Amino acid sequence: MCANRGEIAIRVFRAATELGLRTVAIYSREDRTHLHRYKADEGYLIGEGLSPVGAYLAIDEIIRVAKDAGVHAIHPGYGFLAENPDFSQACEDAGIAFVGPPPAVLRALGDKTAARALAKKAGVPTVPGTDGPVQTIEEARAFAATAGYPLIVKAAMGGGGRGMRVVRAAEALQTSFERASSEAKAAFGDGTVFIERFVEHPRHIEVQVLADAEGDVIHLFERDCSVQRRHQKVVEMAPAQQLEPSVREALCADAVAIAKAVGYRNAGTVEFLVEKNGRYHFIEANPRIQVEHTVTEEVTGIDLVQAQIRIAGGATFADLGLSQEDVTTRGVAIQCRVTTEDPTKGFQPDTGRIEVFRSGAGMGIRLDGGSGYSGARVSPDYDSLLVKVTARALTFQATVDKLHRALAEFRVRGVSTNIPFLHNVLTHP
């Protein structure tokens, strides 16, 4: 079962089908005609009487449906319950394998302040910041008085760019502190925040790690996710271009060190900010599959989702035929997120029925989507992602050229998309 919707549910079902496994989908009433329901062998309606999002957060009902359907493993995808330790525990208590880390690891990494402490203990550099949560504006002012500006206020229990505010002057601190806390409370149910020094114009580099059932950890090199809008990733690539080999080696080693220190299992990502001088800082670890995992798969040839499923079933790296020495990269892969947002209206999400949908294709182009088809209804209740377009070629410029060509081939009518914006990003020097 995939306790999720959209493109990630379809991605999981495809991986499981290739492994010879039967698949089970869950869907809300709003998603009853959604594509992911029909990509599984079985599908079950959940969340009657709940909100569209609440349906995918109903742990007890999801577990009940899974048990009734004879499910052996649940993949949480990303978002919703993917990083929820209570869901992982509920799966464990029901005798169902959770395709992800155990509850203790999710708790340790879910609290960003605890994760920072873990990184420090492992000898990994972190961004200078508060030692723990900041409860009052007086505490925030005290830290600012010693650290100086600019600062960034961040949600302790969340991610995805929500609950974050950059503060460049003292007079903006109280408003930013209150808004970040309020947004974190609304998004994650916990308004706890902490504060770090804001690093100007860094590269956002993340390292993909994989830990088997015995706790052995390897890395699958890095991704560059520096192209963001409002702290949300827009374009991701692997490997990172013009990254010094010594920095790459150190980043990967520290990512593995953090995974080992926390007793990690399954797939995860360790994220860093890298400054122009090569100095880097740990910022967080995401204990789940990432939206941008596709670029790592394309350059390494390793199916991360299949590896996740097999590790959840007890597989070791020997069973997977993997070792650190065997993991290499070839070429360059870049992913663009095509969303139903209108760049001319401040990226306002668009909704409605897709009247015409024709995608790009061809050699070196991979599409991962869930709502990209004629007749699909784009709901205001969920994420605006329409399809992920990933290109792969031997050089960076050849990969960019493929993406331009593929995006130009798209024809979407009925809703607006951010494709013109993506073209502009790809042509930016």
Secondary structure, 3 states (H helix, E strand, C coil): CECCCHHHHHHHHHHHHHCCCCCEEEECHHHCCCHHHHHCCEEEECCCCCCCCHHHHCHHHHHHHHHHCCCCEEECCCCCCCCCHHHHHHHHHCCCEECCCCHHHHHHHHCHHHHHHHHHHCCCCECCECCCCECCHHHHHHHHHHHCCCEEEEECCCCCCCCEEEECCHHHHHHHHHHHHHHHHHHHCCCCEEEEECCCCCEEEEEEEEECCCCCEEEEEEEEEEEEECCEEEEEEECCCCCCHHHHHHHHHHHHHHHHHHCCCEEEEEEEEECCCCCEEEEEEECCCCCCHHHHHHHHCCCHHHHHHHHHCCCCHHHHCCCHHHCCCCCEEEEEEEECEEHHHCCEECCEECCEEECCCCCCEEEEECCCCCCCEECCCCCCEEEEEEEEECCHHHHHHHHHHHHHHCEEECCCCCHHHHHHHHHCC
